[in-house]
Amino acid sequence: MGRIIAVCTSPQKGTIKKDVKEATFIAGHGIQGDAHAGPWHRQVSLLSWQAVEAFRARGAVLCHGCFGENLLVDGIDFPSLPVGTRFMCNDVLLELTQIGKKCHSHCDIFKTMGECIMPTQGVFTRVLHGGHIRTGDVLEVLPTKHVD
C-alpha cells in the first residue's frame, strides 16, 4: 500500500508536469487534460517517492513532476512488480503495462546529473476504471490472480 504524494499533469508532451493536487482519470484514456492521455498502453505514469528521494540525495534539484510522472507514490517499489499488476485508488483501477522507458532526448535532469531514473524506476499503466485521485489518497496493490 502506498500514499499519493503528488498528482501531476502537463498540457504538452516533453515538458515537466505540474502538481495539480487532484485529477479525473478516464477509463481507456488516462488523466483528463494530460498530454499523455489517449488510447494506448502508457496512459498514466507512476514513480516511487523513495526513488526520487534517493536521486535527490545525490544532489539533484527536483520538483514533483520533473520526471514526467503523473503519480508520485510513497511506499511502493514499482519496478519490482510484474506487468499486469493492478492498483486501486478510490474508484480508479490501473493496470501496469510497462516498466521503465528510454529517457527521450536526454531530459534536463539527465543533462545535469548524467542519468535519469525513469528508465529503471518509472512504470506505466492504463486506466481500467475511472474516478478521482488526489494528494494523500491511498494506492493499493491488488493481489495477483494465479492461473494453474
C-alpha positions in Angstrom: 0.0 0.0 0.0 1.2 3.5 -0.8 0.2 7.1 -0.4 -0.2 9.6 -3.2 2.4 12.4 -2.7 1.6 14.3 -5.9 -0.8 14.2 -8.9 0.9 15.8 -11.9 -0.2 16.7 -15.4 1.0 18.7 -18.4 -0.8 20.0 -21.4 2.1 19.2 -23.7 4.4 16.2 -24.2 8.1 16.8 -23.4 7.5 19.3 -20.6 7.7 19.0 -16.8 4.4 18.1 -15.3 2.8 20.3 -12.7 1.4 19.1 -9.3 -2.3 19.7 -9.7 -3.2 18.0 -6.4 -6.1 16.1 -7.9 -7.3 14.8 -11.2 -10.0 12.9 -13.0 -9.0 9.5 -14.5 -10.9 8.3 -17.5 -11.2 4.6 -18.4 -9.3 3.7 -21.6 -7.9 7.2 -21.8 -5.8 8.4 -18.9 -5.9 11.7 -16.9 -8.2 14.4 -18.1 -6.2 17.2 -19.6 -2.8 15.4 -19.6 -0.8 15.3 -22.8 0.0 11.6 -22.5 -3.7 10.5 -22.2 -5.1 8.5 -25.1 -5.9 5.0 -26.4 -2.5 3.4 -25.7 -0.7 1.4 -23.0 1.1 4.4 -21.3 -1.8 6.4 -20.1 -0.6 7.1 -16.6 3.0 7.1 -15.3 3.9 6.3 -11.7 7.2 6.8 -9.8 8.2 5.9 -6.2 8.8 8.8 -3.8 11.7 6.7 -2.4 13.4 6.5 -5.8 13.1 10.3 -6.2 14.4 11.0 -2.7 17.4 8.7 -3.3 18.2 10.6 -6.5 17.7 13.9 -4.7 20.2 12.8 -2.0 22.8 12.6 -4.8 22.4 16.3 -5.4 19.6 16.6 -7.9 17.2 19.5 -7.6 13.8 18.1 -8.3 10.2 19.1 -8.2 7.1 17.0 -8.3 6.5 16.0 -11.9 10.2 16.7 -13.0 10.5 13.1 -14.4 7.2 13.4 -16.2 5.4 11.2 -13.7 1.7 11.5 -13.2 1.6 9.9 -9.7 4.4 10.2 -7.2 3.7 7.5 -4.6 5.3 6.8 -1.2 5.7 3.2 -0.2 5.6 1.1 -3.4 8.6 -0.3 -5.2 7.1 -0.2 -8.7 9.8 -1.9 -10.7 9.7 -5.0 -8.5 6.1 -5.6 -9.6 5.2 -7.6 -12.7 3.4 -6.3 -15.8 -0.3 -7.0 -15.2 -0.2 -5.8 -11.6 -3.3 -3.8 -10.7 -3.7 -0.8 -8.4 -6.8 0.6 -6.8 -7.2 4.2 -5.5 -10.7 5.2 -4.6 -12.7 4.1 -7.7 -9.7 4.2 -10.1 -8.3 0.9 -11.3 -5.0 0.9 -13.0 -3.1 -1.9 -14.7 0.7 -2.0 -15.0 1.6 -2.2 -18.7 5.3 -1.2 -18.9 8.3 -0.9 -16.6 10.7 1.9 -17.5 11.2 3.8 -20.7 14.1 5.4 -22.5 14.9 8.9 -21.5 13.9 10.7 -24.7 16.4 13.3 -26.0 18.1 13.4 -22.6 15.9 15.5 -20.3 17.3 18.4 -18.3 17.8 16.0 -15.3 20.0 13.7 -17.5 21.9 16.7 -18.7 22.6 17.9 -15.1 23.1 14.5 -13.4 24.3 12.3 -16.2 21.4 9.9 -15.8 17.6 9.7 -15.3 15.7 7.3 -13.1 12.6 7.0 -15.3 14.2 4.2 -17.5 14.6 1.9 -14.4 12.2 3.2 -11.8 9.2 4.6 -13.7 6.2 2.4 -14.6 3.2 2.9 -16.9 -0.4 1.9 -16.5 -3.7 2.0 -18.4 -6.9 3.1 -16.7 -9.4 0.2 -16.4 -11.9 2.2 -14.3 -12.1 5.9 -13.9 -12.6 8.2 -11.0 -10.7 10.8 -9.0 -7.3 10.7 -7.2 -5.9 13.4 -5.0 -2.8 14.0 -2.9 -3.0 12.0 0.3 -5.1 9.2 -1.1 -4.1 5.5 -0.6 -3.0 3.4 -3.6 -3.4 -0.3 -3.0 -1.5 -3.0 -4.9 -4.2 -5.7 -5.6 -3.4 -9.3 -5.2 -2.4 -11.0 -8.4 -4.5 -13.9 -9.7 -2.5 -17.1 -10.3 -3.7 -19.4 -13.1 -2.8 -23.0 -12.5 
